[in-house]
Amino acid sequence: MNATAPSRSSAGDVPAPRPGTTPVGLGGPQPVLDVVIPVYNEEADLEPCIRRLHAYLAERIGYPYRITVADNASTDRTLQVAERLAREFPEVEVHHLDEKGRGRALRAVWSASDAAVLAYMDVDLSTDLAALGPLVAPLLSGHSDVAIGSRLARGARVVRGPKREFISRCYNLILRGALAARFSDAQCGFKAIRADVAHRLLPHVQDTGWFFDTELLVLAQRAGLRIHEVPVDWVDDPNSSVNLVATATADLKGLVRITRATFTGQIPVHRLREQLGREPIGVEAPGVSPSLVKQLVRFAAVGVASTAAYLLLFLLLRTMVGAQAANFTALLVTAIANTAVNRRVTFGVRGRAGAGRHQFEGLIVFGLGLVLTSGSLALLNHATHPGIVLETTVLVLANLAATVLRFLLLRGWVFNPRRRRTAPEESR
């Protein structure tokens, strides 16, 4: 797969498909699937693993495949066992590294592989191989970009001790809290990724050990890629040589590093999202719009800032020009600024085209808000002689109601995407 394919077709006017979004062709001599088994001193477990995996693939997979043993600096007979199996099975290859590290082994093999889909699984085959088909299928179809086996997803069946269960759940809880991870199981040794996507992400993944999985998944999520989760049947290997304390410590250090790299811009998340992220859904159904939650959050943030600015201006002007004039001026100034900020930040409208119309229609919305706030103020002064505290409280409540009305009108009328599509030049 060519990781440096141009972003536009040869015609120059039709965008080429983004990596990971088109179905994989199953014909041709090169393998469609490359399953990597990273190993370190696994001379006893390697042969039964390869024989079982090869038998499964030969029986269940209807397209070319490869099994790659990635030996990362084993000091026992693991490499000799792997080479003997490669001589016996044409589909088995061996890749030897002189340095340890599961992440290092996966990066080396995946970067060099010519397969369309890259997978890996642990040598103990703790995960039932029946999950391999559901893991790979959405990548072949173009539905998803990355796929992971999950021991924590609904429907998974897991047999393991309470210590590992506790550590696994705590780690994934930390991921959700610290990195806003939306995937449920970062460390299950059963994953797959589209090769064209992997070639874009791997240069930005620094870890060479056990944190490699987490770093890759966090980067994929932030790049706007679709991560498919498969609930698995998983039986713990009681003879596993993984040092849980050392692994957990390294993972926590990795969390700190990737958080810092994201904030400093060391990881070019925005550029990766532009290159790899899936396009917004083109919704045509009346009354249905994508990004409602994001729009609400952004509008609320703009609204809080506008309300604070409005109150500040009102309090500054009230003693000079009176309550009604102060209300009108403060609301007018913040309304113009609010429309401009919401145009760009909340509703994603760029460029100067249509800006004048948007401000005009925004002022109509402002007029409705003015009627609501000024009417509340007039009714209050007609009914009683309010002090500044009561007057300010009523204005805040009225302004909040005007804000809700403002969002509905801005979203459904002023910046309605269906209206923008009827004027193609505005979106250019």
C-alpha positions as a printed Julia matrix, in Angstrom:
428×3 Matrix{Float64}:
   0.0     0.0     0.0
   1.29    3.41   -0.88
   1.23    5.63    2.2
   1.94    8.75    0.2
  -0.93    8.62   -2.26
  -2.09   12.02   -3.46
  -5.13   13.48   -1.82
  -6.78   14.28   -5.15
  -7.37   12.26   -8.28
  -5.55   12.78  -11.54
  -8.52   14.77  -12.81
  -7.67   17.34  -10.14
 -11.27   18.09   -9.18
 -12.59   14.94   -7.51
 -11.15   14.1    -4.08
  -9.57   10.65   -3.88
 -10.93    8.26   -1.21
  -9.34    8.75    2.17
  -7.21    5.91    3.55
  -9.28    3.14    5.1
 -12.62    4.04    3.46
 -12.62    1.77    0.4
 -13.08   -2.02    0.31
  -9.99   -4.17    0.02
  -9.58   -6.23   -3.14
  -9.25   -9.92   -2.29
  -7.6   -10.97   -5.54
  -3.95  -10.8    -6.47
  -0.87  -12.71   -5.34
   0.07  -10.6    -2.3
  -1.45  -11.51    1.06
  -4.59   -9.69    2.11
  -4.02  -10.38    5.82
  -0.71  -10.44    7.68
  -1.0   -11.86   11.21
   2.03  -10.98   13.32
   3.03  -13.02   16.38
   5.54  -10.99   18.44
   7.67  -13.29   20.59
  10.47  -13.14   23.11
  11.82  -16.43   24.48
   8.74  -18.44   23.52
  10.36  -21.65   22.27
   7.8   -23.83   24.06
   4.62  -21.98   23.02
   5.53  -20.87   19.51
   5.1   -24.13   17.6
   1.62  -25.05   18.95
   0.53  -21.45   18.35
   1.64  -21.4    14.7
   0.19  -24.84   13.93
  -3.16  -23.97   15.46
  -3.3   -20.55   13.79
  -2.21  -21.9    10.39
  -4.84  -24.65   10.5
  -7.53  -22.12   11.36
  -6.57  -19.69    8.61
  -6.24  -22.43    6.0
  -9.74  -23.68    6.82
 -11.61  -20.41    7.45
  -9.94  -17.65    5.4
 -10.8   -17.51    1.71
  -8.07  -15.09    0.63
  -4.24  -15.02    0.71
  -2.73  -14.62    4.15
   0.62  -14.6     5.9
   1.77  -15.43    9.42
   4.83  -13.45   10.5
   6.79  -14.43   13.58
   8.42  -11.26   14.92
  11.26  -12.44   17.14
  12.52   -9.53   19.21
  15.94  -10.54   20.55
  15.08  -13.96   21.98
  17.95  -15.64   23.8
  16.57  -19.2    23.68
  15.69  -21.38   20.66
  12.66  -19.32   19.6
  14.31  -18.13   16.37
  15.32  -21.68   15.38
  11.76  -22.95   15.99
  10.34  -20.09   13.93
  12.71  -20.74   11.03
  11.85  -24.46   11.02
   8.13  -23.64   10.88
   8.76  -21.19    8.02
  10.43  -23.98    6.04
   7.43  -26.23    6.67
   4.66  -23.72    5.88
   4.98  -21.38    2.85
   2.62  -18.89    4.52
   4.92  -18.45    7.54
   7.73  -15.89    7.56
  10.22  -14.85   10.23
  11.38  -11.34   11.07
  14.23  -11.11   13.59
  15.1    -7.99   15.57
  18.19   -7.5    17.68
  16.33   -5.39   20.28
  13.47   -6.25   22.6
  10.03   -4.64   22.56
   6.64   -5.75   21.33
   5.9    -2.3    19.91
   9.25   -2.23   18.12
   8.53   -5.63   16.57
   5.05   -4.66   15.4
   6.21   -1.37   13.91
   9.04   -3.09   12.0
   6.84   -5.82   10.51
   3.79   -3.67    9.82
   5.88   -0.97    8.16
   7.43   -3.5     5.77
   4.36   -5.64    5.08
   2.65   -5.61    1.67
  -0.66   -6.93    3.06
  -3.79   -4.76    3.04
  -4.77   -5.59    6.62
  -2.27   -5.99    9.45
  -3.12   -7.89   12.62
  -1.37   -9.27   15.64
  -2.14  -11.64   18.47
  -0.28  -12.93   21.5
   1.56  -16.22   21.19
  -0.47  -17.84   23.97
  -3.64  -17.47   21.83
  -5.63  -16.52   24.91
  -8.24  -15.01   22.58
 -10.52  -17.44   20.79
  -9.65  -17.44   17.08
 -13.36  -17.36   16.2
 -13.14  -13.58   16.76
 -10.59  -13.12   13.96
 -13.21  -13.01   11.19
 -15.33  -10.32   12.9
 -12.11   -8.43   13.72
 -10.9    -8.25   10.12
 -14.21   -8.01    8.2
 -14.98   -4.29    8.84
 -11.44   -3.38    7.75
 -11.76   -5.33    4.51
 -15.09   -3.67    3.73
 -13.84   -0.15    4.5
 -16.36    0.27    7.31
 -13.65    0.73    9.97
  -9.99    1.67   10.16
  -8.82   -0.1    13.31
 -10.31   -3.14   15.06
  -9.62   -4.4    18.57
 -10.65   -7.39   20.6
 -12.22   -6.34   23.87
 -12.46   -8.31   27.09
 -14.56   -5.53   28.63
 -17.19   -5.09   25.92
 -20.69   -6.43   26.42
 -20.81  -10.05   25.26
 -17.18  -10.83   26.07
 -16.49  -13.97   28.09
 -13.33  -13.82   30.18
 -11.61  -16.25   32.51
  -8.85  -14.65   34.57
  -7.82  -13.97   38.13
  -9.07  -11.02   40.19
  -5.65   -9.31   40.19
  -5.44   -9.03   36.39
  -9.11   -8.11   36.17
  -8.66   -5.28   38.66
  -5.52   -3.92   36.97
  -7.09   -4.07   33.52
 -10.23   -2.23   34.55
  -8.3     0.4    36.51
  -5.99    1.03   33.55
  -8.85    1.49   31.12
 -10.64    3.73   33.62
  -7.51    5.91   33.78
  -7.44    6.03   29.98
 -11.03    7.23   29.84
 -10.42    9.87   32.47
  -6.98   11.13   31.39
  -7.16   10.78   27.61
 -10.93   10.66   27.0
 -10.51    7.23   25.39
 -13.74    5.87   23.91
 -12.46    2.3    23.38
 -12.95   -0.15   26.2
  -9.84   -2.39   26.2
  -6.47   -1.0    25.14
  -4.25   -3.93   26.09
  -5.97   -7.01   24.71
  -3.4    -8.71   22.46
  -5.77   -9.09   19.52
  -5.88   -6.15   17.09
  -5.94   -5.27   13.4
  -5.47   -2.14   11.31
  -5.72   -1.16    7.66
  -2.2    -0.96    6.19
  -2.78    2.4     4.5
  -3.89    3.85    7.83
  -1.04    2.2     9.75
   1.57    3.7     7.44
   0.28    7.19    8.3
   0.08    6.61   12.07
   3.17    4.52   12.84
   5.72    7.32   12.33
   4.03    9.19   15.2
   3.93    6.25   17.65
   7.03    6.39   19.85
   6.6     3.57   22.33
   8.45    0.33   21.64
   6.96   -1.76   24.43
   3.54   -2.57   25.84
   2.2     0.99   25.63
   2.45    0.79   21.82
  -1.18   -0.43   21.59
  -2.57    2.39   23.71
  -0.59    5.08   21.91
  -1.72    3.81   18.51
  -5.38    3.69   19.58
  -5.35    7.16   21.17
  -3.74    8.59   18.06
  -6.27    6.82   15.82
  -9.18    8.16   17.88
  -7.88   11.73   17.84
  -7.27   11.5    14.1
 -10.99   10.83   13.62
 -10.66    7.17   12.65
 -13.32    4.55   13.3
 -12.32    1.94   15.88
 -14.34   -1.28   15.77
 -14.59   -3.38   18.95
 -15.18   -7.12   18.97
 -16.2    -8.83   22.23
 -13.96  -11.86   22.64
 -13.73  -15.09   24.56
 -10.48  -14.84   26.49
  -8.79  -17.3    28.86
  -5.87  -16.04   30.92
  -2.53  -17.79   30.5
  -1.37  -18.58   34.05
   2.22  -18.99   32.8
   2.43  -15.5    31.3
   5.8   -13.85   31.92
   4.48  -10.29   31.76
   5.62   -8.17   34.72
   2.4    -6.41   35.67
   3.99   -3.77   37.91
   6.68   -2.8    35.42
   4.15   -2.76   32.56
   1.7    -0.59   34.53
   4.48    1.85   35.45
   5.63    2.12   31.84
   2.04    2.66   30.71
   1.5     5.49   33.18
   4.69    7.16   31.94
   3.37    6.74   28.41
   0.12    8.45   29.37
   2.02   11.47   30.66
   4.21   11.6    27.54
   1.36   11.39   25.01
  -0.65   14.01   26.93
   2.31   16.38   26.87
   3.02   15.66   23.19
  -0.57   16.44   22.27
  -0.61   19.77   24.08
   2.77   20.86   22.69
   1.83   19.94   19.12
   4.56   17.32   18.85
   1.87   14.96   17.57
   0.23   16.66   14.56
  -3.32   15.62   15.43
  -5.02   18.25   13.27
  -3.0    17.34   10.2
  -3.68   13.64   10.71
  -7.38   14.34   11.13
  -7.38   16.27    7.85
  -5.59   13.4     6.1
  -7.33   10.42    7.68
 -10.47   11.5     9.52
 -13.77   10.45    8.07
 -15.85   13.16    6.46
 -18.96   14.44    8.31
 -22.16   12.59    7.55
 -24.14   14.26    4.78
 -27.54   14.33    6.46
 -30.56   14.95    4.25
 -33.36   14.04    6.66
 -35.43   17.09    7.67
 -34.81   18.14   11.23
 -31.75   15.94   11.63
 -28.29   17.45   11.81
 -24.86   16.03   12.64
 -22.73   17.4    15.45
 -25.66   18.53   17.6
 -23.82   17.77   20.83
 -20.68   19.59   19.67
 -22.75   22.54   18.52
 -24.51   22.73   21.88
 -21.24   22.61   23.81
 -19.61   25.28   21.64
 -22.71   27.47   21.62
 -22.94   27.19   25.4
 -19.3    28.25   25.77
 -19.85   31.23   23.47
 -23.07   32.0    25.33
 -21.35   32.04   28.71
 -18.73   34.45   27.4
 -21.42   36.61   25.77
 -23.51   36.71   28.93
 -20.5    37.76   30.99
 -19.64   40.48   28.46
 -23.29   41.6    28.35
 -23.52   41.91   32.13
 -20.25   43.82   32.32
 -21.36   46.29   29.66
 -24.82   46.66   31.21
 -23.43   47.42   34.65
 -20.91   49.9    33.23
 -23.5    51.75   31.14
 -26.5    51.62   33.52
 -25.36   54.48   35.7
 -24.67   56.67   32.66
 -27.6    56.07   30.3
 -30.22   54.21   32.34
 -31.33   50.59   32.4
 -33.18   50.4    29.05
 -30.47   52.12   27.01
 -27.76   50.14   28.77
 -29.63   46.91   28.03
 -30.06   47.84   24.34
 -26.41   48.82   23.84
 -24.95   45.85   25.72
 -27.22   43.42   23.92
 -26.47   44.92   20.49
 -22.69   44.81   20.91
 -22.64   41.27   22.28
 -25.16   40.1    19.67
 -22.9    41.19   16.79
 -19.88   39.54   18.38
 -21.92   36.46   19.3
 -23.15   35.96   15.73
 -19.62   36.31   14.32
 -18.12   33.84   16.8
 -20.95   31.31   16.49
 -20.73   31.56   12.69
 -17.17   30.29   12.75
 -16.82   28.26   15.94
 -20.23   26.66   16.47
 -21.56   26.19   12.96
 -18.28   25.98   11.05
 -19.01   28.63    8.39
 -15.78   29.99    6.88
 -15.08   32.83    4.48
 -16.71   36.19    3.88
 -19.48   34.93    1.6
 -22.86   35.38    3.28
 -21.4    37.15    6.33
 -23.53   40.23    5.77
 -26.71   38.22    5.45
 -25.82   36.23    8.54
 -25.29   39.42   10.56
 -28.59   40.88    9.27
 -30.5    37.75   10.21
 -28.57   37.65   13.48
 -29.84   41.15   14.24
 -33.4    39.96   13.66
 -32.72   37.25   16.21
 -31.23   39.98   18.42
 -34.48   41.95   18.07
 -36.45   39.0    19.37
 -34.02   38.68   22.27
 -34.35   42.39   22.92
 -38.13   42.1    23.07
 -37.77   39.25   25.55
 -35.23   40.99   27.83
 -36.64   44.5    27.56
 -40.16   43.19   28.04
 -39.05   41.37   31.19
 -37.37   44.54   32.42
 -40.45   46.67   31.67
 -42.8    44.24   33.42
 -40.5    44.15   36.45
 -40.36   47.94   36.75
 -44.12   48.19   36.22
 -44.84   45.71   39.01
 -42.32   46.94   41.58
 -39.3    49.14   42.23
 -36.46   46.62   41.9
 -32.99   47.06   43.25
 -29.95   46.26   41.18
 -29.73   42.67   42.46
 -33.31   41.76   41.48
 -33.04   43.66   38.22
 -29.8    41.88   37.31
 -31.26   38.47   38.26
 -34.32   38.96   36.04
 -32.13   40.1    33.16
 -29.89   37.05   33.53
 -32.9    34.71   33.42
 -34.41   36.56   30.47
 -31.06   36.53   28.68
 -30.76   32.77   29.21
 -34.18   32.29   27.67
 -33.13   34.55   24.79
 -29.99   32.41   24.4
 -32.04   29.23   23.96
 -34.2    30.99   21.39
 -31.06   32.31   19.72
 -29.54   28.83   19.35
 -32.71   27.41   17.81
 -32.98   30.25   15.3
 -29.29   30.33   14.42
 -29.18   26.58   13.91
 -32.5    26.15   12.2
 -32.55   29.35   10.13
 -29.46   31.57    9.92
 -26.82   28.84    9.62
 -29.02   25.98    8.46
 -26.79   23.78    6.22
 -29.72   23.02    3.91
 -29.96   26.76    3.13
 -26.2    26.93    2.51
 -26.39   24.07    0.02
 -28.9    26.01   -2.05
 -26.27   28.74   -2.51
 -23.15   26.8    -3.61
 -20.94   29.84   -3.92
 -21.32   30.66   -0.2
 -19.54   27.5     0.88
 -16.49   28.15   -1.26
